[in-house]
Amino acid sequence: MARARTSDGIELYFEEFGSGEAIVFVHEFGGNYWSWEPQIGYFSRRYRCVTFAARGFTPSDIPENVSHYSQARAVDDIFDVMDAAKIEKAHLIGLSMGGFAVLHAALRSPDRVLSAVAAGTGYGAEKEWADYFRDVSEGVAEKFEKLGAKEFAPVYASGPSRVQFQNKDPRGWALFAQRLGLHSDRGAANTMRGVQMLRPSLYDLEEEFKKLDVPVLVMTGDEDDHCLQTGIFLKKAISRAGLAIFPKAGHTLNLEEPELFNRIVSEYLAQVEAGKWERRDPRANGAQIMKTE
C-alpha cells in the first residue's frame, strides 16, 4: 500500500500501474481511487497510471477538522502524490470535484501539467445557482452525518445526473452506489463543507483561464445540466481547450460511458503528445459568422 505524506502531515493512499508518461486520475466526490478501474485497465497498457484516495476518503486519512479541506489543499494533494511517486510532470484527468482540482493545478503549476482533462466539471460555478448549491451541499453533509453513508448512498446515487448511469448499466450503478456507501461519514461531510461549498466559481477565474497555455479537454454529458453551460464557458475561455459533449449522458461519464470516454481521451492524449493540440486559430473568430472580404 503506497502512501504519500502531504505538506500538512496527512497520508494519502495511492496505487500505480503501467509504465511510460504519467497519468494521474483525480476522483469525484461520489467516487474514490476505485472509480477509475475502466481507465486504469485501458491506459496502463501505454502509460504509468496513478490513482489516489483524496483526503477524507478511505484508506487515506480522514482529518476531523474541516479546516484541513479546501480547493487549494486538493491541488496540493495532487502534487504531493506526484512527489511521492517521483513524477515531475503528468497528464491530469479529473471528474467533477477532481475536474476542478486539475484545472486549478494547471493554473497554479502549468510546468508540472502535461495536459488536463476536466470531465463533469461545473457544479456550483453558475452564479444563479450558487446559493442553492451551497444550501444543498450543506444538506448533503448533514445527511452523511445523521444517516450515515450506507443509508444515504442510494439516495445520493439517484440524483438527476446519475439516473442515466442507472438506466444504462444497472449493475455498474449498483456497484457505484454500494461503494459510495463505504464513504467515511465525517470525511464526506467535511469534503462537502470545506471543498465543494467554498471553492471559487470557475467564472471568477476567466482572466486566468484566458492566459492558460496548457492543453485542456473538457467533457460533459448533455443531461448533466449544471456542467453543460460551464463546459461551454471553459471551451471559450481557454484557448487550448476542446469540448466533448456525450449524448444522452449524465455526470458519471467515465463509468457510464467507459468505451467512449477512453476513446476520446486516448485520441486527445495522442494529439497532445504529437504537439497538435494547439491554441485556437485567431481566424476562428466567434464574433464573425461568415467572411465577406
C-alpha positions as CSV (number, residue, x, y, z in Angstrom):
1,M,0.0,0.0,0.0
2,A,1.8,3.1,-1.3
3,R,1.1,6.3,0.7
4,A,2.1,9.9,0.2
5,R,2.6,12.2,3.1
6,T,1.3,15.7,2.3
7,S,2.8,19.0,3.3
8,D,0.3,19.3,6.2
9,G,1.0,15.8,7.5
10,I,-1.9,13.9,6.0
11,E,-1.3,10.5,4.5
12,L,-2.9,9.7,1.1
13,Y,-3.3,6.2,-0.3
14,F,-2.4,5.7,-4.0
15,E,-1.9,3.0,-6.5
16,E,0.1,2.9,-9.7
17,F,0.2,0.6,-12.7
18,G,2.0,0.5,-16.0
19,S,4.9,2.5,-17.4
20,G,5.5,5.4,-19.7
21,E,4.3,9.0,-19.4
22,A,2.4,9.5,-16.2
23,I,-1.4,10.0,-15.9
24,V,-2.8,11.0,-12.5
25,F,-6.5,10.3,-12.1
26,V,-8.4,12.5,-9.6
27,H,-11.8,11.2,-8.5
28,E,-15.1,12.9,-7.8
29,F,-17.0,13.3,-4.5
30,G,-19.1,10.2,-5.2
31,G,-16.2,8.0,-6.0
32,N,-12.7,7.1,-4.8
33,Y,-9.5,5.7,-6.2
34,W,-11.5,2.7,-7.5
35,S,-13.6,5.0,-9.7
36,W,-11.0,4.8,-12.5
37,E,-10.9,1.0,-12.9
38,P,-12.1,1.1,-16.6
39,Q,-9.5,3.7,-17.3
40,I,-6.6,2.1,-15.4
41,G,-7.1,-1.2,-17.3
42,Y,-7.1,0.6,-20.6
43,F,-4.4,3.3,-20.2
44,S,-1.9,1.4,-18.2
45,R,-1.0,-0.6,-21.3
46,R,0.8,2.5,-22.6
47,Y,1.0,4.9,-19.6
48,R,2.1,5.0,-16.0
49,C,-1.3,5.4,-14.3
50,V,-1.7,6.7,-10.7
51,T,-5.0,6.9,-8.8
52,F,-5.4,8.0,-5.2
53,A,-7.9,8.4,-2.5
54,A,-8.5,12.1,-1.6
55,R,-8.2,13.2,2.0
56,G,-11.4,12.3,3.7
57,F,-11.8,9.1,1.6
58,T,-10.6,5.8,3.0
59,P,-8.0,4.3,3.0
60,S,-6.4,7.8,3.1
61,D,-6.5,9.8,6.3
62,I,-9.8,11.4,7.5
63,P,-8.9,14.7,9.1
64,E,-11.5,15.6,11.7
65,N,-11.4,19.3,11.3
66,V,-13.0,20.9,8.2
67,S,-10.2,23.4,8.1
68,H,-8.0,20.7,6.6
69,Y,-10.2,20.6,3.5
70,S,-10.1,23.2,0.7
71,Q,-9.8,23.6,-3.0
72,A,-6.3,24.8,-2.6
73,R,-5.4,21.8,-0.5
74,A,-6.9,19.4,-3.1
75,V,-4.4,20.8,-5.6
76,D,-1.6,20.5,-3.1
77,D,-2.5,16.8,-2.6
78,I,-2.2,16.1,-6.4
79,F,1.3,17.4,-6.4
80,D,2.2,15.7,-3.1
81,V,1.1,12.4,-4.6
82,M,3.2,13.1,-7.7
83,D,6.2,13.9,-5.5
84,A,5.8,10.7,-3.5
85,A,5.6,8.7,-6.8
86,K,8.6,10.7,-8.1
87,I,6.6,12.1,-11.0
88,E,7.8,15.5,-12.2
89,K,5.1,16.1,-14.9
90,A,1.9,14.3,-15.7
91,H,-1.3,14.3,-17.6
92,L,-4.1,15.0,-15.1
93,I,-7.6,13.6,-15.6
94,G,-10.3,14.6,-13.1
95,L,-14.1,14.1,-12.8
96,S,-16.3,16.6,-11.1
97,M,-14.5,17.5,-7.8
98,G,-11.4,16.1,-9.4
99,G,-12.0,18.2,-12.6
100,F,-12.0,21.3,-10.5
101,A,-8.7,20.2,-8.9
102,V,-6.9,19.5,-12.1
103,L,-8.0,22.9,-13.6
104,H,-6.7,24.7,-10.5
105,A,-3.5,22.6,-10.7
106,A,-3.0,23.6,-14.3
107,L,-3.4,27.3,-13.4
108,R,-1.1,27.1,-10.4
109,S,1.7,24.9,-11.8
110,P,1.5,24.6,-15.5
111,D,5.1,23.5,-15.7
112,R,4.1,20.2,-14.0
113,V,0.9,19.5,-16.1
114,L,1.4,17.9,-19.5
115,S,-2.3,18.2,-20.1
116,A,-5.6,18.3,-18.2
117,V,-9.0,16.6,-18.7
118,A,-11.9,18.1,-16.8
119,A,-14.9,15.9,-17.0
120,G,-18.3,16.7,-15.4
121,T,-16.9,19.9,-14.0
122,G,-19.2,22.8,-13.1
123,Y,-21.3,22.2,-10.0
124,G,-21.7,25.4,-8.1
125,A,-19.9,27.5,-10.7
126,E,-23.1,29.0,-12.2
127,K,-23.8,32.3,-10.4
128,E,-27.6,32.0,-10.5
129,W,-27.4,28.6,-8.7
130,A,-24.6,29.5,-6.2
131,D,-26.9,29.9,-3.2
132,Y,-28.9,26.8,-3.9
133,F,-25.7,24.8,-4.5
134,R,-24.3,25.8,-1.1
135,D,-27.6,25.0,0.6
136,V,-28.0,21.6,-1.0
137,S,-24.3,20.8,-0.2
138,E,-24.9,21.6,3.4
139,G,-27.9,19.3,3.2
140,V,-25.8,16.5,1.8
141,A,-23.2,17.0,4.5
142,E,-25.9,16.7,7.2
143,K,-27.3,13.6,5.6
144,F,-24.0,11.9,5.8
145,E,-23.6,12.9,9.4
146,K,-27.2,11.9,10.5
147,L,-28.0,8.9,8.3
148,G,-24.5,7.6,7.5
149,A,-23.1,6.8,4.1
150,K,-24.6,3.3,3.9
151,E,-28.2,4.6,4.2
152,F,-27.8,7.8,2.3
153,A,-25.8,6.4,-0.6
154,P,-28.8,5.1,-2.7
155,V,-30.4,8.5,-2.4
156,Y,-27.3,10.4,-3.5
157,A,-26.6,7.9,-6.3
158,S,-30.1,8.5,-7.7
159,G,-29.5,12.2,-8.4
160,P,-30.8,13.8,-11.6
161,S,-27.5,13.4,-13.4
162,R,-26.9,9.9,-12.0
163,V,-30.0,8.1,-13.2
164,Q,-28.6,8.0,-16.8
165,F,-25.9,5.6,-15.4
166,Q,-28.5,3.6,-13.6
167,N,-30.7,3.2,-16.7
168,K,-27.8,2.2,-19.0
169,D,-25.9,-0.1,-16.6
170,P,-27.9,-1.1,-13.6
171,R,-25.2,-3.5,-12.3
172,G,-22.4,-0.9,-12.7
173,W,-24.6,1.7,-11.0
174,A,-25.4,-0.7,-8.1
175,L,-21.7,-1.3,-7.6
176,F,-21.1,2.5,-7.6
177,A,-23.8,3.0,-5.0
178,Q,-22.6,0.2,-2.9
179,R,-19.0,1.6,-2.8
180,L,-20.4,5.1,-2.1
181,G,-22.0,3.6,1.0
182,L,-18.5,2.8,2.2
183,H,-17.5,6.5,2.4
184,S,-16.4,8.0,5.7
185,D,-19.4,9.9,7.1
186,R,-17.0,12.5,8.6
187,G,-14.8,12.7,5.5
188,A,-17.8,13.1,3.2
189,A,-19.3,15.9,5.4
190,N,-16.0,17.7,5.7
191,T,-15.3,17.5,2.0
192,M,-18.7,18.9,1.2
193,R,-18.2,21.8,3.6
194,G,-14.5,22.5,3.0
195,V,-14.1,21.9,-0.7
196,Q,-17.5,21.9,-2.5
197,M,-19.2,24.7,-0.7
198,L,-16.2,27.1,-0.6
199,R,-14.4,26.7,-3.9
200,P,-14.4,29.7,-6.2
201,S,-16.7,29.9,-9.2
202,L,-14.9,29.0,-12.4
203,Y,-16.4,32.1,-13.9
204,D,-14.4,34.2,-11.5
205,L,-11.2,32.7,-13.0
206,E,-12.0,33.7,-16.5
207,E,-9.0,36.0,-16.9
208,E,-6.7,33.3,-15.5
209,F,-8.1,30.8,-17.9
210,K,-7.6,33.1,-20.9
211,K,-3.8,33.1,-20.1
212,L,-3.6,29.3,-19.6
213,D,-1.4,27.6,-22.2
214,V,-1.9,24.0,-21.0
215,P,-3.8,21.6,-23.3
216,V,-7.3,21.0,-21.8
217,L,-10.1,18.7,-22.8
218,V,-13.5,19.5,-21.2
219,M,-16.0,16.6,-21.2
220,T,-19.7,16.8,-20.2
221,G,-22.9,14.8,-20.6
222,D,-25.7,16.6,-22.3
223,E,-28.0,15.7,-19.4
224,D,-25.6,17.0,-16.8
225,D,-27.4,20.3,-16.7
226,H,-25.2,22.2,-14.2
227,C,-22.0,21.3,-16.0
228,L,-23.1,21.8,-19.6
229,Q,-23.1,25.6,-19.7
230,T,-19.9,25.7,-17.7
231,G,-18.3,23.4,-20.1
232,I,-19.1,25.8,-23.0
233,F,-17.7,28.6,-20.9
234,L,-14.4,26.8,-20.3
235,K,-14.1,26.0,-24.1
236,K,-14.5,29.7,-24.9
237,A,-12.2,30.9,-22.1
238,I,-9.3,28.5,-22.6
239,S,-7.6,28.9,-26.0
240,R,-6.2,25.4,-25.9
241,A,-9.4,23.7,-24.8
242,G,-11.5,21.3,-26.7
243,L,-15.1,20.3,-25.7
244,A,-16.6,16.8,-25.9
245,I,-20.3,16.5,-25.2
246,F,-21.6,13.0,-24.6
247,P,-25.2,12.4,-25.9
248,K,-27.9,11.2,-23.5
249,A,-25.3,11.1,-20.7
250,G,-25.1,12.3,-17.1
251,H,-22.4,13.1,-14.6
252,T,-20.5,9.8,-14.0
253,L,-19.1,9.9,-17.5
254,N,-16.1,7.5,-17.1
255,L,-18.2,4.8,-15.6
256,E,-21.4,5.4,-17.6
257,E,-19.7,5.5,-21.0
258,P,-16.3,4.0,-20.4
259,E,-15.6,3.0,-24.0
260,L,-16.4,6.4,-25.4
261,F,-14.6,8.2,-22.5
262,N,-11.4,6.1,-23.1
263,R,-11.5,6.6,-26.9
264,I,-11.9,10.3,-26.8
265,V,-9.2,10.8,-24.1
266,S,-6.8,8.4,-26.0
267,E,-7.1,10.5,-29.1
268,Y,-6.7,13.7,-27.2
269,L,-3.5,12.4,-25.5
270,A,-2.1,11.3,-28.9
271,Q,-2.7,14.8,-30.3
272,V,-1.1,16.5,-27.2
273,E,1.9,14.2,-27.5
274,A,2.2,15.0,-31.2
275,G,2.1,18.7,-30.5
276,K,-1.2,19.1,-32.4
277,W,-3.5,20.3,-29.6
278,E,-2.8,24.0,-30.3
279,R,-4.3,27.3,-29.3
280,R,-7.4,28.2,-31.2
281,D,-6.7,29.8,-34.6
282,P,-7.3,33.5,-34.3
283,R,-9.1,33.3,-37.7
284,A,-11.8,31.3,-35.9
285,N,-13.3,34.5,-34.6
286,G,-16.5,33.9,-32.7
287,A,-17.6,37.5,-33.3
288,Q,-18.0,36.7,-37.0
289,I,-20.3,34.4,-38.8
290,M,-19.1,34.5,-42.5
291,K,-16.2,36.1,-44.2
292,T,-17.1,38.8,-46.8
293,E,-13.7,40.2,-47.8
